[in-house]
Amino acid sequence: MHKEDPFIKGFLGGEPDILRKIYSQSFPTVRGYIMSRNGSKAEAEDIFHNALVTLYVKLKNDELQIQSFESYLFTMCRNMWRRERSKNRVTNLDTIPLVDESVDMAKFSIEQSQWDLYQEKFKELSENCRKLLGMTFKKIAYKEIVTFFNYASETVARQRVFKCKSRLLQLIKRDPRYLRLKT
């Protein structure tokens, strides 16, 4: 296509009918493309208008020969959107975290001591409580717990879980190491 084409002539001349036709035929496709790739309608409009301006300047300066105005416009919009998205993308490929190993080791030591205290107190619970809490930690449904322990209802199972958790917490808090390890 070149400047003799009535469509391009109308576009370059700013003819309202041609501009409306360009907008009604091409913008929905561009908007759909951009919105399907996490863009908004406003961003689609900006990209579309920027592409029209760029295309206008290039056609006015005889910088290109195009076969399909609509395809060329869509390709411009797609490429502009890709550039826009890549500008906003943050990459952390070369980021090296600065870590104080002594702080990490101290945290690890405290967490390990907390875990040891928890396990020690967990073993002090009744066998029934250990089984019950073990099942809830594994996210086993209350219906299955009711069947396994032969409880009257799910409410009873929930009450037993609550009592076992409370007992475990009480055992942990009574231990003299608890206050030292509390963070």
N, C-alpha and C positions, 0 to 999 in steps of 0.2 A: 504494500500500500504506500501511497505517497500523498503529497498535498492536494493532488487533483481528486482524490477520493472524496465524494460528498460528505461522508461520515467524518473524516478527519478534518475536512474544510469547516464543517459545522462546529466541531469540537474547538478548533483553533479560533474560529470566529465567535465562539461563546453563544451559539444559538441555543435558546432555552429548550426547544424540543429535543435536540440532540443530547444536551446535558441531562435532561430528565430521563431519556432513554438509556444513557450510559449508567446513570445512577440506578434505575429500576432493574436493568439487566445484570449489572456487574456487582453492585454493592451487596446484595443478599448472599452471593457466593463467598465474597471476601469476609463478610461478617460471620458466616457459618464457619469458615476455616479458622478465623482468629478466635472465636468463642469456643470452638472445640479444642483449642490449645491454650486454655486458661486465660484468655483475653476477655475484655469487656466490649460492649457495644461502642462506648466512647473511644476505646483504643482502636477498634476497627474503623471508625469514622476518621480518626486522625491518620491512620495508615493509608486509607483510601484517598483522602484529600491530598496527602503528601505525594502519593503515587501519581495522582492526576496532575499536580503541579509539575512534578519531575518529567512526566510524559509530555506535557504541554511544552516545556522548555526545550526538551530534546527534539520534538517534532518541529518546533518553530525554528530551531537552529540547524535543521536538516541533518541531525546527528544519527538518525536511524531509519531503517527501512523495515517495516513490520508486515507480517502476513495477516495476523488476526489481532485487531485492536483489543478485543475482550480478553483473549488469552494472554496477550502481552501485559495488559493491565493487571490481571490476576497474578501473573508470575512476578511482577514488580512488587505487588502487595505482599505476596508470600515471602519473598526475599527480604523485604523491609521488616516484616514481622519477625523473621528468624534473627535478623541482626539486632532488633530491639530486645528480643528475649535473651540473646547471648550477652548483651551488654549488662543485663540485670542479673545474670547468673553469677553466683559467688562460688569460687572454687577454693578448696582448702588442701590442694594437693601438696604444697610445700610447707604446710604448717607443722611445726614441731613443738609439741607442748613442753613447756619448761616445768619440770616436776622436781620438787625437793624430796629426795628419796627418804630422808629421815622422817618427814611428815607422813609419807606413805607407810613406812614401816610402823610408826607409832599407831596410825589408824588401824592397820592390819592387826597389830597386837591387841588393841582394845576390842576390835570386832571379834577376834578369836576368843578372847577371854569372855566376852558376852555370850558367844555361842556355847562355850564350855559350861558356863553357869546355867544357861537355858537347858542344855542336854542333861546336866546333873539333876536339876530340879524336875525335869520331865520324867526321869526315871523314878523319882520319888512318888509320882502319882500312882493311883491304883491301876491295875492292868486294864480294867474297864475304861477308865479315862484315857489311858494311852491309846487304846484301840479307837475309841470314839474320836479323839482329836486327830489321830492319824488319818482316819477316813475323811474328816472335814478338811484337813490340809490337802488331801488329794482331790478335793472338790467332788466327792461322791454325793449324789443326791440324797436329800433327807428321806425320801421314800425308801431307798435301799437301806439306810441306817436303821429306820423303823423296823424293817423286816429282819435285818441282821441281829439286832438287839432285842427284838420282840417287844418294842415299846408300843404304847397304846395309840400314839399319834405323832405327827411331825412336831407339834407344839412341845410334847414331852421331850422329843429328841433335841429340839433347840434349847430347852431349859437345861438339859443335861450337859450339852456342849458349853453353855454359858457357865454353869457351875464348875466344869472341869477347867475352863480357861481362867476363871476367877481363882480357883485353887492354885493353878500353876503360877499365876501372877503373884498371889499371896506368898507362895514359897520363895519366889525369886526376890521379892521386896524384903523379906525377912533376913535374907542372907547379907552379912556385913560387906561382901564385895560389891553389892548392888550400887551403893552410893558412889563408890570409886569408879565404877564402869558406866554409870549413867551419863549420857552425853546430850 
